[in-house]
């Protein structure tokens, strides 16, 4: 799951595990990037954060590449310590050939050191053919194509219980004004409108990012992520004020602002979709669907549905995304062949069929997804005209990418204190950014 590094951030580091996937006998379709069995006898290593089911699903993709090309593919799971693993291996002169990295900031740092290789040939051709300009842009640094987003997330959706909204007589809102009004109506019906998992700082950064993209616009969003715009900018203060007005509306947030900072993400899903639901709605990404399904009480697409993040002041439809970007750390032909394969609809199709996966590949037939809800989520990602990566993941880890990060703590304090001044919070975030970006 794309958000796994955050959900597991308080756990001990995941031990590095490796599994060799050997080639098996099969026909050799000429359309495959490997072009037959020319990589027989060669080993290519792939490192990612994934373990468990995600690792097993991804290994099905790697097994197909191995079968088609004759290569042996070795998978290494770095868990939350993937960046540490990569830097150690690179410093030792033995990097894995390919890495799938969830933080663009880490990719940028590696590219600045020359550790990430520019994609050319079949790899670049495959990305140009199967990905929109918006997605190609996310994999480009200083005009050079370095990565392809293999697994992505749609973080601009709000999940709701159909029974709760029906009982209140409200329809899924399309604008911020409708969202606020619907929340008040749901509260009047006797149900708490929304649960906000403030105990985990990362969902609060997602709240901020979705509002800011629509208030500040895409250019300021880019500038803020790079700290070329100060956090004291009026657009930031305006965004914090909108969040405060909503979070502090009486009876809207489960437990009120102070209660919200005690609720974890895992608990929030249960509070909205468990055996004894307390709230009608929960904002978070597409990955909530699998968590709802695990609980077994509500059925995604039937009794549990989603609506897109509402427009604010006439803003155009937009998607905040996150994802695992595949990059090459060696320039071997087998490495570039694997990169080209990961950019193909065939590779995406294998993962899509297994569920819990979204692809940014424009040529993936959405029928590959196992249900209508996933098809809708995936379609929104591919068709999005305004697309921006999770802002906190674009910042230095000390500011927005780890437990205890400045942005996480700042928004938690802002949520918990109903008297917190948006301008003062913005000033605190700017002071933290000046420090954290300086040590980048």
VOGU-3710 file (C-alpha; in Angstrom, 3 decimals, decimal comma):
1> xxxxxxxxxx> 0,000/0,000/0,000  1,348/3,382/-0,941  0,847/4,771/2,552  2,523/1,837/4,316  5,649/3,763/5,312  3,462/6,155/7,247  1,226/3,572/8,833  4,260/1,617/9,988  6,331/4,600/10,962  6,073/3,832/14,687
11> xxxxxxxxxx> 7,128/0,231/14,298  10,654/-1,064/14,312  12,407/-1,154/10,965  11,388/-3,946/8,660  14,210/-6,418/8,179  15,589/-6,619/4,691  14,380/-9,742/2,956  15,427/-11,058/-0,394  13,809/-13,572/-2,665  15,177/-14,757/-5,953
21> xxxxxxxxxx> 12,705/-15,230/-8,755  14,157/-17,536/-11,357  13,109/-17,722/-14,940  10,722/-20,446/-15,952  9,996/-21,968/-19,325  7,406/-20,159/-21,411  6,948/-18,740/-24,845  8,848/-15,553/-25,581  6,468/-12,930/-26,986  8,416/-10,585/-29,218
31> xxxxxxxxxx> 6,436/-7,621/-27,876  8,059/-7,859/-24,432  10,786/-5,312/-23,623  13,287/-8,061/-22,913  12,905/-9,338/-26,468  12,994/-13,059/-25,712  15,524/-14,834/-23,513  18,583/-12,682/-24,095  19,030/-12,017/-20,369  19,350/-15,671/-19,383
41> xxxxxxxxxx> 22,087/-16,070/-16,811  21,830/-12,440/-15,650  20,474/-11,315/-12,278  18,706/-8,009/-11,753  17,860/-6,750/-8,259  14,796/-4,686/-7,336  14,352/-2,930/-3,973  11,087/-1,492/-2,613  9,275/-0,853/0,657  6,713/-3,610/0,131
51> xxxxxxxxxx> 6,284/-6,750/2,190  3,426/-9,196/2,765  0,659/-9,164/0,163  2,082/-6,184/-1,687  5,394/-7,948/-2,086  3,683/-11,152/-3,231  1,618/-9,259/-5,806  4,666/-7,421/-7,119  6,647/-10,623/-7,341  4,020/-11,910/-9,774
61> xxxxxxxxxx> 5,006/-9,000/-12,026  8,699/-9,759/-11,645  8,101/-13,452/-12,299  6,517/-12,610/-15,653  9,522/-10,484/-16,608  11,815/-13,334/-15,577  9,835/-15,857/-17,613  9,834/-13,632/-20,692  13,497/-12,614/-20,624  15,342/-15,473/-18,926
71> xxxxxxxxxx> 16,668/-13,127/-16,236  16,743/-13,967/-12,556  15,035/-11,236/-10,539  15,968/-10,719/-6,902  13,595/-8,689/-4,720  14,777/-6,878/-1,580  12,323/-5,329/0,891  13,687/-2,285/2,663  10,494/-1,407/4,544  10,536/2,039/6,137
81> xxxxxxxxxx> 14,332/2,068/5,946  14,488/1,836/2,159  16,229/5,216/1,809  18,842/4,198/4,375  19,326/0,869/2,613  19,781/2,549/-0,766  22,267/5,131/0,494  24,284/2,425/2,238  24,339/0,215/-0,844  25,200/3,136/-3,138
91> xxxxxxxxxx> 28,016/4,266/-0,850  29,335/0,706/-0,879  29,338/0,612/-4,657  26,700/-2,141/-4,880  23,283/-0,551/-5,438  20,268/-2,592/-6,498  19,529/-2,153/-10,190  16,017/-0,762/-9,720  14,320/0,833/-6,733  10,691/1,819/-6,199
101> xxxxxxxxxx> 10,785/4,877/-3,959  7,719/6,543/-2,382  9,399/9,907/-1,696  10,264/12,179/-4,651  12,564/14,091/-2,320  14,716/10,981/-1,913  14,796/10,495/-5,691  15,885/14,118/-6,140  18,665/13,712/-3,577  19,920/10,552/-5,273
111> xxxxxxxxxx> 19,723/12,214/-8,688  21,760/15,172/-7,399  24,483/12,696/-6,400  24,376/11,029/-9,806  23,121/7,781/-8,294  19,908/7,686/-10,361  20,334/7,077/-14,062  18,509/8,973/-16,786  16,043/6,790/-18,679  16,691/6,441/-22,386
121> xxxxxxxxxx> 15,924/3,974/-25,170  13,054/1,535/-24,710  12,420/2,678/-21,132  11,944/6,307/-22,132  9,891/5,279/-25,163  7,561/3,140/-23,048  6,963/5,958/-20,557  6,340/8,451/-23,346  3,869/6,087/-24,958  1,894/4,969/-21,908
131> xxxxxxxxxx> 1,922/7,971/-19,537  0,386/11,429/-19,774  2,504/14,547/-19,769  1,417/15,234/-16,181  2,756/11,880/-15,005  5,911/12,143/-17,106  6,505/15,505/-15,470  6,381/13,946/-12,018  9,200/11,605/-13,040  11,354/14,376/-14,501
141> xxxxxxxxxx> 14,051/16,404/-12,715  15,781/19,355/-14,392  14,502/18,252/-17,772  15,749/14,667/-17,452  13,445/11,645/-17,197  14,430/9,506/-14,222  11,358/7,604/-13,083  8,040/5,999/-13,795  5,239/5,833/-11,228  4,306/2,177/-11,060
151> xxxxxxxxxx> 1,871/2,172/-8,124  -0,042/5,326/-7,244  -2,757/6,617/-4,930  -5,741/8,918/-5,299  -5,685/11,041/-2,152  -8,552/13,349/-3,081  -11,590/11,304/-2,063  -13,920/11,331/0,938  -15,506/8,023/1,972  -19,005/7,865/3,414
161> xxxxxxxxxx> -21,634/5,480/4,723  -24,596/5,486/2,391  -27,057/4,893/5,239  -25,825/7,919/7,199  -26,133/10,372/4,325  -29,496/8,921/3,280  -30,851/9,219/6,817  -29,825/12,881/6,885  -31,328/13,486/3,439  -28,129/14,823/1,908
171> xxxxxxxxxx> -26,410/14,065/-1,390  -22,635/13,761/-1,857  -21,420/17,388/-2,008  -19,526/18,876/-4,947  -18,427/22,196/-3,423  -16,869/23,205/-0,117  -20,017/25,129/0,793  -22,124/22,042/0,112  -19,680/19,915/2,126  -19,917/22,233/5,115
181> xxxxxxxxxx> -23,713/22,423/4,873  -24,042/18,649/4,480  -21,859/18,110/7,552  -24,097/20,358/9,641  -27,202/18,560/8,363  -25,734/15,167/9,222  -24,935/16,456/12,718  -28,536/17,655/13,073  -29,728/14,160/12,144  -27,955/12,747/15,188
191> xxxxxxxxxx> -24,821/11,318/13,542  -21,313/12,722/13,871  -20,363/13,846/10,345  -16,667/13,006/10,154  -13,756/11,387/11,964  -10,351/13,059/11,606  -7,362/10,819/12,496  -5,205/13,469/14,109  -3,070/11,095/16,173  -1,218/10,258/12,966
201> xxxxxxxxxx> 0,160/13,486/11,550  0,172/12,431/7,918  -3,640/12,516/7,359  -3,606/16,147/8,499  -1,000/16,980/5,856  -3,365/15,444/3,290  -6,200/17,667/4,530  -3,965/20,714/4,156  -2,715/19,709/0,695  -6,168/19,201/-0,787
211> xxxxxxxxxx> -7,422/22,541/0,478  -4,211/24,347/-0,461  -4,131/23,011/-4,028  -7,598/24,483/-4,549  -6,958/27,742/-2,680  -3,367/28,516/-3,626  -3,428/26,897/-7,054  -0,925/24,558/-8,712  1,947/27,044/-9,133  1,966/28,182/-5,529
221> xxxxxxxxxx> 1,619/24,520/-4,514  4,876/23,808/-6,369  6,587/26,842/-4,865  5,506/25,983/-1,329  6,745/22,401/-1,712  10,172/23,745/-2,723  10,045/26,463/-0,063  10,305/29,099/-2,756  7,146/30,525/-1,178  7,124/31,184/2,580
231> xxxxxxxxxx> 4,615/29,421/4,792  3,530/32,854/5,959  2,084/33,567/2,504  -1,573/34,679/2,696  -2,632/31,589/0,725  -1,315/29,352/3,522  -3,029/31,405/6,209  -6,256/31,318/4,173  -6,024/27,530/3,887  -5,461/27,111/7,623
241> xxxxxxxxxx> -8,440/29,372/8,322  -10,720/27,241/6,107  -9,540/24,097/7,893  -10,061/25,709/11,296  -13,547/26,898/10,411  -14,525/23,349/9,419  -12,726/21,416/12,157  -14,038/23,768/14,847  -17,675/23,727/13,733  -19,616/22,339/16,725
251> xxxxxxxxxx> -20,548/18,627/16,491  -18,850/18,144/13,103  -15,609/16,358/14,057  -15,790/13,190/16,144  -14,624/14,033/19,667  -14,097/17,652/18,708  -10,650/18,982/17,779  -9,046/17,793/21,016  -10,586/14,339/20,697  -9,483/14,061/17,078
261> xxxxxxxxxx> -5,789/14,131/17,972  -6,341/10,911/19,934  -7,666/8,973/16,930  -5,279/6,942/14,777  -5,865/6,250/11,095  -6,636/2,578/11,755  -9,126/3,529/14,455  -10,750/6,129/12,207  -11,664/3,495/9,620  -13,294/1,384/12,316
271> xxxxxxxxxx> -15,082/4,442/13,721  -16,654/5,127/10,334  -17,100/1,622/8,929  -16,777/-0,849/11,805  -19,317/-2,876/13,775  -20,423/0,152/15,774  -19,791/3,170/13,545  -19,591/6,559/15,178  -19,126/8,866/12,179  -20,587/9,159/8,693
281> xxxxxxxxxx> -17,480/10,154/6,715  -13,709/9,741/6,584  -11,280/11,562/4,343  -8,307/9,590/3,055  -7,054/7,942/-0,094  -8,209/5,035/-2,230  -6,432/2,640/0,148  -9,291/3,095/2,626  -11,310/0,701/0,444  -9,211/-2,310/1,406
291> xxxxxxxxxx> -9,381/-1,324/5,087  -13,193/-1,146/4,901  -13,285/-4,558/3,247  -11,102/-6,059/5,996  -13,600/-4,926/8,627  -16,344/-6,871/6,838  -19,277/-4,726/7,942  -19,831/-2,485/4,914  -19,387/-3,268/1,232  -17,317/-0,883/-0,860
301> xxxxxxxxxx> -19,343/0,402/-3,804  -22,645/-0,497/-2,122  -22,995/0,572/1,508  -19,650/2,401/1,539  -18,911/4,866/-1,263  -16,784/7,931/-1,957  -17,064/11,364/-3,519  -14,269/13,505/-4,916  -12,774/16,271/-2,827  -15,130/19,247/-3,220
311> xxxxxxxxxx> -14,338/22,292/-5,313  -13,348/25,415/-3,384  -14,257/28,828/-4,838  -14,809/27,365/-8,275  -11,541/25,415/-8,408  -11,182/22,889/-11,211  -11,173/19,128/-10,510  -7,786/18,202/-9,036  -6,078/15,157/-7,580  -3,384/14,966/-4,943
321> xxxxxxxxxx> -1,484/11,769/-5,536  1,285/9,701/-4,018  3,072/6,676/-5,318  6,079/4,458/-5,706  8,420/5,690/-8,436  10,621/3,139/-10,177  14,118/4,450/-10,882  17,259/2,871/-12,313  20,422/2,827/-10,202  22,494/1,029/-12,825
331> xxxxxxxxxx> 22,677/1,433/-16,589  22,809/-2,260/-17,488  20,663/-3,298/-20,493  18,707/-5,709/-18,287  17,972/-2,828/-15,901  16,555/-0,679/-18,679  14,576/-3,642/-20,001  12,969/-4,081/-16,598  12,206/-0,337/-16,403  10,527/-0,525/-19,815
341> xxxxxxxxxx> 8,505/-3,521/-18,639  7,349/-1,720/-15,480  6,100/1,095/-17,731  4,031/-1,329/-19,819  0,270/-1,968/-19,554  1,037/-5,679/-19,165  2,907/-5,182/-15,886  0,192/-2,878/-14,552  -2,498/-5,384/-15,528  -0,959/-8,125/-13,395
351> xxxxxxxxxx> -1,011/-5,935/-10,274  -4,396/-4,380/-11,049  -6,112/-7,761/-11,194  -4,963/-8,558/-7,664  -6,634/-5,500/-6,098  -5,266/-2,832/-3,769  -3,465/-1,181/-6,673  -3,921/1,840/-8,920  -1,910/2,607/-12,037  -1,152/5,872/-13,808
361> xxxxxxxxxx> -0,648/3,976/-17,087  -2,965/5,528/-19,679  -3,109/2,331/-21,717  -4,173/0,028/-18,905  -7,711/-1,162/-19,672  -9,741/-0,196/-16,608  -11,560/-3,522/-16,890  -8,382/-4,987/-15,370  -9,468/-3,594/-12,007  -11,584/-6,019/-9,977
371> xxxxxxxxxx> -14,497/-3,676/-9,136  -16,297/-0,502/-10,214  -15,009/1,572/-7,304  -11,379/0,898/-8,177  -12,139/1,614/-11,830  -13,545/5,022/-10,894  -10,553/5,818/-8,684  -8,084/4,722/-11,341  -9,861/6,591/-14,116  -9,734/9,837/-12,121
381> xxxxxxxxxx> -5,979/9,501/-11,752  -5,327/8,862/-15,426  -7,648/11,632/-16,638  -6,670/14,284/-14,096  -5,634/17,538/-15,776  -4,516/19,090/-12,502  -2,320/16,601/-10,696  0,099/17,254/-7,873  2,161/14,910/-5,749  1,651/14,763/-1,990
391> xxxxxxxxxx> 3,289/18,003/-0,846  4,688/16,646/2,418  6,505/13,908/0,482  8,164/16,574/-1,673  9,705/18,275/1,352  12,729/17,213/3,425  11,818/14,274/5,645  12,400/16,319/8,789  9,704/18,735/7,675  7,025/16,509/6,175
401> xxxxxxxxxx> 8,048/12,900/5,673  8,349/11,089/8,973  6,897/10,683/12,454  7,559/13,849/14,412  8,094/15,906/11,244  7,553/19,643/11,673  4,515/19,796/9,380  2,900/16,832/11,126  3,403/18,321/14,591  2,394/21,815/13,526
411> xxxxxxxxxx> -0,930/20,648/12,102  -1,595/18,397/15,093  -1,105/21,344/17,441  -3,298/23,508/15,225  -6,090/20,910/15,233  -5,927/20,275/18,974  -6,050/23,932/19,987  -9,394/25,540/19,044  -7,892/28,937/19,855  -4,841/28,536/17,601
421> xxxxxxxxxx> -4,372/31,495/15,258  -3,823/30,481/11,596  -1,276/33,274/11,131  0,710/32,170/14,176  0,668/28,551/13,024  1,846/29,632/9,570  4,733/31,533/11,180  5,723/28,442/13,180  5,660/26,314/10,028  7,826/28,874/8,233
431> xxxxxxxxxx> 10,375/28,847/11,048  10,482/25,051/10,939  10,805/25,049/7,151  13,720/27,501/7,284  15,516/25,083/9,575  14,518/21,794/7,928  15,115/22,883/4,339  18,463/24,362/5,362  19,607/20,944/6,582  18,215/19,145/3,518
//
